[in-house]
Every structure is written in structure tokens, then in C-alpha cells.
Amino acid sequence: MEQPWVPNPGGLAPVPGGRLTPDALRSRFAAPPAWTPDAQDINPARAADQTMRLASVLIPLVMRSDGIHVMLTQRTAHLHDHAGQVSFPGGRVEQSDPTVADAALRETEEETGLPRSLVEIIGQLPDYFTGTGFRVVPLVGLVQPDFQPVPDPFEVAEVFEVPLGFLMDPANHRLHRASLPAGEVRTYYSMPWRQFFIWGATAGMLRNLYQFLRA
């Protein structure tokens, strides 16, 4: 059964284009404003759950000549976790990773071929707690455009980009409402782009980036 959704919940305005330049983004993360993450997408009550597995992802902002684009991956269909879904590059933080940023950069290079030398980490969004038991740390990085993605064929079916301006315009956001078997109701965002359905944790982190940049 198709889950009902509403467009642009809250009737919000897009982030002004002047805030979506590399220098403006650096400045925003260097001096963050007061802001509130979306309640539908972040669950601070789960922060005390010690059984959650720590992961980190990179939100790669590729600095193209026509503006910034967000690099995303579509996972292969056979994976155990989040098969076939659109996601940011990243994964579990291993004991050998010095920091969560190192983990995100390592996973990004393994999954997409993006060298860490082309990534400038400029900030971090609030931890995101998934229903599959992960505490995800989202790192935001500016990416030099002079690279050719080399997807890991085991994990990544496709690497693609979406204009940041599209994702930072809530006219392109949908809020879905799903009834679970136990009678609970779950809400989640989606941001469809061409043939790709961006939803769940990925859309939730993008929605938090929107709230951060509009504040």
C-alpha cells in the first residue's frame, strides 16, 4: 500500500543561494547558529543506548563550475544492510580508525575512489540514530571536482550527484507517514531526484543540513 505523504511540510522557503557557496559554507560551520534538528529525523533518546554501532558518513559537496553538487551512492542489491538504497559514502568506525572523520574518509575512498586529499572537512551535523542500530556521525566536506569516481562493485551500484540547491529547497521534500504492524506511526522524508529515491536516514541528514543552513 502506498504511504501517504505531504509536500514541503511547514511551507518553508529554500536556503538562499548566497549561503550555498564554499566560502559561505565554511563560515557557517566555523560559527554555527542556534538551530533545531527535525524531530522526525533525530532521536536523542537513543544516544544512551550503548549497543548502537558507531558509524560515520561523508556528505561530499563537490565544487562544480555551476555550483555545489552533493555526491551520493546507490548501494548494490545484495548487501545485508540498506540494500539498493541511496546513501552517503561511509560505514562502521573500526578500532584502527583514529577518528570518525578518518573512518568516513577511508570508507569514502574505498567505496567511490575519492581520494581523501581532495576532501576538506568543514563541519559536522548532529549524530543520527537509525532503526537498524547505528549511531551515525555525519561529516560535511568540500570536494575538489578533478576526480573520476571508481565505485566498489561489491558495495556500490552507482555514484551520482544532485545539485545542492535542489536538496536545500523544501519544495522538493516530502514527509511520509507509515503505519507499522505494532500500531506505531513512523514519519520519514524523501527527496526524489530523477530515477533515484532519496529517503530514510540519507534524506533525514539532508533535512538537518537544510535546517542548519536556513537558521
C-alpha positions in Angstrom: 0.0 0.0 0.0 1.3 3.4 -0.9 2.3 5.5 2.1 0.7 9.0 2.3 3.0 12.0 2.1 2.8 15.8 2.1 5.0 18.1 0.1 7.1 20.8 1.8 5.9 20.2 5.3 5.8 23.5 7.1 5.7 25.5 3.9 9.3 26.5 4.3 11.5 28.6 1.9 14.6 27.5 0.2 18.1 28.3 1.5 19.3 31.4 -0.2 21.8 30.8 -2.9 24.3 33.0 -1.3 24.6 30.6 1.6 25.5 27.7 -0.7 28.9 28.8 -1.8 32.1 27.2 -0.5 33.1 30.3 1.5 29.6 30.8 3.0 29.5 27.1 4.0 32.9 27.4 5.6 31.8 30.4 7.6 28.5 28.8 8.6 30.3 25.8 10.1 33.0 27.9 11.7 30.4 29.9 13.6 27.2 27.8 13.8 23.9 29.5 14.5 21.3 28.3 17.0 19.1 25.8 15.3 16.9 22.7 15.9 17.2 19.4 14.0 14.0 18.0 12.7 12.3 15.9 15.4 11.1 13.3 12.9 14.7 12.5 11.9 16.8 12.6 15.0 16.2 10.6 18.2 18.4 11.9 21.0 16.8 9.4 23.5 18.7 6.7 21.8 22.1 8.3 22.5 22.4 6.5 25.8 21.9 3.1 24.1 25.4 1.5 24.4 24.5 -1.3 22.0 24.3 1.0 19.0 27.2 0.6 16.5 29.2 3.7 15.7 29.4 4.7 12.0 30.3 7.9 10.1 29.5 9.2 6.7 30.8 11.9 4.5 28.4 14.4 3.0 30.5 15.3 -0.1 29.9 18.7 -1.5 31.5 18.8 -4.9 32.6 22.3 -6.0 31.5 22.3 -9.7 31.7 25.3 -12.0 27.8 25.6 -12.0 27.6 25.3 -8.2 27.9 22.7 -5.5 26.6 19.2 -6.0 26.1 16.5 -3.4 27.7 13.2 -4.3 25.6 10.1 -3.3 25.8 6.4 -3.9 23.3 3.7 -4.7 24.1 0.6 -2.8 24.1 -2.8 -4.6 21.1 -5.0 -4.2 22.7 -7.9 -2.4 24.0 -6.1 0.7 22.8 -7.1 4.2 22.2 -3.5 5.4 20.2 -1.0 3.3 20.5 -2.9 0.0 19.6 -0.9 -3.1 19.2 2.3 -1.1 20.7 5.7 -1.8 23.3 6.7 0.8 26.3 8.8 1.6 29.6 7.1 1.4 30.8 5.9 4.8 30.3 3.0 7.2 31.2 1.5 10.5 34.0 3.1 12.6 36.8 0.5 13.1 39.2 0.3 16.0 42.0 1.1 13.6 40.4 4.4 12.6 42.0 7.3 14.6 38.8 9.4 14.4 35.3 9.3 13.0 36.5 11.6 10.2 39.2 9.2 9.3 36.6 6.4 9.1 34.4 8.4 6.8 37.3 9.4 4.5 38.6 5.8 4.4 35.2 4.4 3.6 34.5 7.1 1.0 37.8 6.2 -0.8 37.1 2.5 -0.6 33.5 2.9 -1.9 33.9 5.6 -4.5 37.6 6.1 -5.3 37.5 9.7 -4.0 41.0 10.4 -2.5 40.9 12.0 0.9 43.5 14.5 -0.3 40.6 16.1 -2.3 38.3 16.5 0.7 38.2 19.4 3.1 36.2 18.6 6.2 34.4 21.8 7.2 32.0 20.6 9.8 29.7 18.0 11.4 26.0 17.6 11.9 24.3 16.1 14.9 24.5 12.3 15.3 21.7 10.4 13.5 20.3 7.3 15.1 19.0 4.7 12.6 16.3 2.0 13.1 19.0 -0.6 12.2 21.0 0.1 15.3 23.6 2.6 14.1 24.7 5.9 15.6 25.9 7.8 12.5 28.2 10.8 12.7 27.7 13.0 9.5 30.8 14.9 8.4 30.5 17.6 5.8 33.3 18.1 3.3 34.0 20.3 0.3 35.4 18.2 -2.6 37.7 19.3 -5.4 36.0 18.3 -8.7 39.0 16.9 -10.5 38.4 13.1 -9.9 36.7 10.3 -11.6 34.6 8.0 -9.4 35.6 4.4 -9.3 32.8 2.6 -7.4 33.5 -0.6 -5.5 31.4 -3.1 -7.5 30.6 -5.1 -4.4 29.1 -2.3 -2.4 28.2 0.5 -4.9 25.9 0.1 -7.9 26.2 3.8 -8.9 27.8 7.1 -7.9 25.8 10.2 -8.8 25.4 13.9 -7.9 22.4 16.1 -7.1 22.6 20.0 -7.1 22.8 21.2 -3.5 20.3 23.9 -4.4 17.7 21.2 -5.3 18.2 19.4 -2.0 18.1 22.7 0.0 14.7 23.6 -1.4 11.9 22.1 0.7 9.6 22.3 -2.3 11.5 19.1 -3.2 11.0 17.4 0.2 8.2 15.0 1.0 7.2 13.9 4.5 5.8 10.3 4.5 3.6 8.7 7.2 3.8 4.9 7.6 1.8 2.7 10.0 3.8 -0.1 11.5 2.4 -3.6 12.4 2.6 -2.8 16.1 0.3 0.2 15.6 3.1 2.8 15.7 3.4 5.5 13.1 6.7 6.4 11.5 7.4 9.5 9.6 10.4 10.0 7.2 11.5 12.3 4.5 12.1 11.6 0.8 13.7 13.8 -1.9 13.2 12.1 -5.3 15.7 13.0 -7.9 15.3 11.7 -11.5 15.4 7.9 -11.2 16.8 7.9 -7.6 14.6 7.8 -4.5 16.5 9.5 -1.7 14.8 8.7 1.6 15.3 7.5 5.2 18.5 8.3 7.0 20.0 10.0 4.0 17.1 12.3 3.4 16.9 12.9 7.2 20.5 14.1 7.3 20.0 16.3 4.3 16.9 17.7 6.0 19.0 18.5 9.1 21.6 20.2 6.8 18.7 22.3 5.4 17.6 23.3 8.9 21.2 24.2 9.8 21.7 26.3 6.7 18.4 28.2 6.9 18.7 29.1 10.6 
